[in-house]
């Protein structure tokens, strides 16, 4: 039932998850821009906007079955705005730092001072400050236009890669089959213990990180084969170019189905501060780009942008950066967790939530980038949450699978007992019939003997 192959019971669920998925998006609005531009020594003040809720349709496309027990595919996702579930409108104006300016400044930070001054001059031809205001729809899906990107797109042979003409968290991802990349996972047909495990991403078993941190591993997230008393699971996240590891946190009950829960702890975004085996997420020579525990540097995975991923509201992060921001409210409910039925390996509930942050540091020579009072800020910009829980058809299938798993041995025992009982009854009846026939034969023999004796 659970081996992934065309026509198997799990295939249709894997291909297009029958559980309703809703993505909640939250944007951080900077409320004291005027004080910052006036040169006042103030902390950045944020106001969380949203959630802006979208119904998500997730399906597998370009499915190719390989001869070594693996399958290659792409993800295609569609998002549809649900205003009745949202707190706000997609026309809400959101003010934040201009990610294009921050990215360009971060990219040239190691260049000569004359190069940086020239870049600053070019940026100031188009911008008066490092802040930008745009509707939520543009920040999320439509993309924020920037004349610098238009100008850069006309310059050939630049040493830097800028693959987009706009900036948006999900720009060009709605309906795309390329955004998440190409996955190759194990079907479990040759070794069921490998069911759902990642074998390749983008046709390679290595990513941008060094040593074991760059090994493609973990599950794609939909199919699992848990071992007895398994202490942790790993989920491969294409947007991070690596896996996320969640330790075991306890047992749960979802719609009458017992499962085990795995939840993030302080190891999730550690890069060697507390867990030495994760030091390879930083450069071998550790410098100030190796962040304190709690924020993960994904700039190598995001075209060199100063992008760092954390839990929402910087939950669980070292206090150095969160203490510089006003308006954050970290809460245990912001944690990343997942519940799995251990026998079938079917996910029962997922609370997937991550936050995107921009590292804004003063760069000598790029004055437009240096307008924040603090010279070293990790600025929260956006976070999302996907809460998924089993329901309806999925619950029925899970219970049916468990019924087969637990009921089959007992059904076999009952069948054997019934079989033995039928055999015993058959033997008993055969024996009774034989004894009856024998008695009748004895009677006939006795009559013949007595009749002959009388004569």
N, C-alpha and C positions, 0 to 999 in steps of 0.2 A: 504493500500500500504506500509506503513512504519513499521508496526509491524513486528518484526523479527520472522519468522517461515519458515519452509521448504516449498518452493514454493511461498513465498511472493515476491513482486516486489523488495524489498530491500535485499533479502537474497543473491542473486548471487553477488551483488555489495559488500556486507559485506564479503562474503566468499573469494572472490578474487578480490581485488580492480582493476577496469579496467583502472585506470589512470596510465600512466608511472611514475615510481618512480626512481629517481637517487640520490644516496648518494655520497656526496663529502667529502673526508677525507683529513685533513690537519695535518701534523706532524711538530713538532718544533725541529729543529736541533740546538744543542749548538755549537757555532762557536769558542769559546775561551777556550776550554778545557785545552790547554797547559798552558795558563796563570794561570788558576785555580790550576792546579797540581803543578805549580811552586811556589805556595803560594802567588801570587800577590793579593793585596786587590782590586779586580775588581768585577763589577756586572756581572751577567750571561748575555751573549748576545745570542739572539735567532734569527733564520731565519726560517720563515714559508715555508714549502715545500708542494707542491701540487697546486690545488686539484688532488687527485687520485679518479677518478669517477667510480662508479659501478652502473650498472642497477640492481634494486632490484625487486624481485618477492616475494610477500607477500600473504600467503594464510592461511586459518583456517583449522585445521585438528582435528581428534578425537572429532568431534562435538557430544555432548550428550544433548538431550532436557530433561529438568527436569519438574516435575509435578507442581512446584510452580511458573511457568512463568519465569524461568531462563534457560540459556544455558551454558554449560561448554565446553571449547575448549582449544586448544593449537595453538600458532603461529608457522608457519614454513616459514623461509625466506631464499632466495637464492640470492647471489651477483655475478655479472659477470662484470669483469673489462672492461672498455671502454677506450682504449688508445687514441682514436681519440678525446675524450672529456677531457682528462686529461692533466695536466701540469707537465710532468715528467714521469718517468718510475718506475715500482715497484722494479726495481733493484737499485734505488737511495739509497745510504748509509745515514742513519740517526744516529746521535750521541745524546744520552740522558743519564740520570742517569739510573743505573740498578735498575729496580723496585723490583727485588728479594732482593737485599741488603737493599733497603729502607724499604721494608715490614718487613724483619726479624728484622732490627734494631728498627723499630717502635713497633713491637710486644713485644720485650724484654725490652722496655724502663723502665718498673717499676720493673724489676728483680734486684736481688742483683748484686753488681759490679763484683763479681767473675764470675757470670753467663755471664754477658755481655762481659767481657774480654775473656772468653772461646769462646763465639760466634764469637768475632772478630778474634780470632786465626784461627778458622775453616774457616771463610770467606776468610782470607788472604792466605789460602792454595790454593784457586782457583782463586783469583782475586788480581790484583795489584792496581786497582782503582775502584771507584764507578761508572765509566762510561762504556757504552757499545755501540758499533757501529754495526748496522745490516741493511739489506735492508728493504725498506718500506713494501715489501710483508710479511716479517717476523713480523714486528711490528704490522701489521694489521691482517693477517689471518693465516699464517703458524706457527707463534709463534717463539719467541727467545729462543734458548736453553741455559740452564745454568747448569753447573755441580753440583751446590749446590742443585738444585731441584732433580737431579738424586741421590745424596747422601741422602737427606732427605727422599726420597721415599723408601729407604732401611732401614730406622730406624723405628721400630715398636713402637706403643703406645706413639707417640709424643703428647704433650698437645695442639698443634696448628694444625689447619686444613689447608692443602695446597692441593686443589683439582685438580691442573693442573700440568702437567709435562713440560710445556712451558708457556711463557708469550706472549700474543698477544691480542690486543683490541677486535678482533672478533675470537679469536682462538676457534675452535670446534663449532662455531655458524653457519657456512654456511651449510644450510640444516637441522640444528638441530630442533627437535620439543620440546626439553627440556630447551633450553637456556632462554626463556622468562617466563617459568613457566606455571601454569595452571590457566586459567581465568574463572570466572563465572560471567556473566552479566545478566541484566534484559532484557527481550524481549519486554516489553511493552504490553504484551497480557492481563495482569490482571490490570495493572495501567500504562496507556500510558505515564504519566508524568515521569516514571522511565526508559523509553527507553534508553538502552545503558549504564546504570549505573552499576558500579562494585559492586558485592555482595561478592565475595570471590576471593582471590588470594592465590595460593598454598593451597587451601581448607580451608583457614582461613580468618576471617574478621579483623585480627590484624597482624601487621608487627613488625619490630625490634625496632621501636621508642615508647616512653612512651606516656601515656595519649591519647588525641585525635589525636596527630601527627601519632600514629601508627594504626589508623583506616583506613581500606581499603575503599576508597570512590572516588568519581569522575567518569568520563566517561572513557571507554576503548579507546575512541578517534574517533570512526567511526560513531556512531549514537548519535543524540542529540534530546532532546525535550526542546527547549528554552522557558522560560516564557517571557511574555511581559516585555520589559525594563529590562531584566536580566543584572546585573551589573558585573558578573564574571562567569567564568567556571573553572572547575577543570579536569585535565587529569591525570589518573593514569599512572605512569611510573615505570615499573617493575625494571629497572636498578637502580632506586633510592629507591625502596621499599616504595614509598609514592606518593602522588599526587602533581602536579604542578598547581598553581592557576594563571589564567590570567584575569586581569580586562578588562572591556569593554573599547575600545579605539576609536570607531567611525563606520561609515557606509562605505561600499566599493561596487564596482561594478565589477563583474567578468563575462565576456562573456554575457553581457546583463542581468545578474541575480544580483539582489540587495541582499547584505548580511551585516552582522555585524561582526566587527573585534574585537578580544581580543588579547592583547599584554602584555608581561611581564613588570612589573615595579620593584621598589626596594623592594617589598614584596616577590618576587619569592624565593630568597635564603637568606631570613632573618631568624635569629634564636632567636628573642627576643630583638634585639638591638633597632629596631624601631617599631616592631609589637609584643607586649607582648603575644598575643595568640599563637605565634609560638616559644615561649621559650622552649617548650617541645622537640624541635629538638636538644637541648643540654641536657647534664646530669643535674639532679636536682641541684647538686652542680656545678655551672658554673666555669670552669677552663680555662687554655689557649688552650685547645682543642676546646673550643667554639669560632669558628672563627669570625672575623669581618663580617659585612653584605656583602653579595655578593658571598660567597662560601659556599657550602653545604657539610657537613661531611657525606660521605656514607661509611665510614670504617666498620660500623656494618653490612652493606649490602654487603660488598665485602671482607669477610673473614678476617677482621682486617687489611687490607692494608691501608696505609695513603692516601686514595683516597678522593678527594674533587671535586665537580662538580660546574661549574660556566658557565656564558655565555662566548662566544668566546673572547679571548684577555682580559679576566677579565673585560668585560664591566660592568659598574655600581658598581664595587666592591669598598669598602673602600680603600683608596690610600696606606695603610700600605704595602701590599704585591706587588701590581703592580709597585710601585716606585723602587723596588729592581731589576726589570727585564728590560733589554734593548731589543727592537725589537717588543714590543707590539703596536698594532694600533687599539684600540677599536673604533668601529663605530656603529651608530644606526642600520645599516643594519644587525648587528650581533644579533639583538633582536629575541626572540622567539615569534611568533604570529600565529594566526589562524583565518580564516574567515569562517562563517557558514551562510547558508540560514536559516532564523529564522522560517519559516513556516514548511518546511519539516525536518529541523534539519540536512541537508546534508552539510558536509564540502565542501567549495568552494576552499580554498587555505590554505596550511600549510607551514610555514617556521620554521621547527624544527631544532634547532642548540644548541649544548651543548659542553662543553669543560671538559676534564679530566685533573686534576692537581694532583701532588704528593707533600705532605707536607714533607720537608726535614729539620729536626731539629737535631742539634748536640746532640748525646746520649753519656754521659760519659761512657768510656770503649769500645765503638764500634768505633774505630778510622777510620775504612774504610768508615764509613758513614759520617764522619765529615770533608770531604775534601772541601766543599764549603766555601768560605770566610765568608759569612753571616751565622750565626748559626740558622737562622729561615727563611726559604724560601718556598714559595708556587710556585712550578715549573710547568708551563704549558707544557703539553706533547703532547696532541692530541685533535683535535676537529672535529666535523662532522656537515654537514648541509644536510637536506632533504627538498627540495623545491617541493611542490606538488600543482598543480593547475588543476581545472576541464577542461576537453576538450572532444570533440567527443561525444561518446555514453553517457557519464556521463552528459554532458550538455543537451543532448536531453531528458534524463530521468528526470533531474531536472526540465526542462521547462514543460514536460508533467505532472509531479506531481503537479507543481504549477498551470498548466492549469486546472487540476481536482479540485484542492483546491479552486481556485478563480472562475473558470468557472461554477462549478456545481450549486452554488446557482442561478446564472443568468440563467443557462439552465433550472432550475426548475421553475423560475419565467416566463420565456418565454413559457415553456410547459403549465403552468397553464393558462397563457393568451390565448395561442392557444386553449387550452381545453375549456375555457370560451367562446371564440369566436365561436368555433365549436358548442357548446351547444346553444349559442344565434342564430346561423344560423339555427341549427336544429329546434329550437322552432319556429323561424320565418317561415321556410318552412312548418313545420307541421301546423302552424296557417293559412298560406296562402292556403295550401291544404284543410284544414277544411273549411275555408271561401268559397273556390271555390265549394266544395262539397255542402255546405249549400246553396249557390246561385243557383246551378243547381237544388237542391232539391226544392227550392222556385219556380223556373221557371216551373218545372214539376207540382208542386202543383197548380200553377196559371193556367196553360193550362187546367188541369183537371177541375178546378173550372169554368173557362170560358166555356169550352165545355159542361159541365153539365147545365150551366145557359142558353146557346143558345137552348138546347133542351127543 
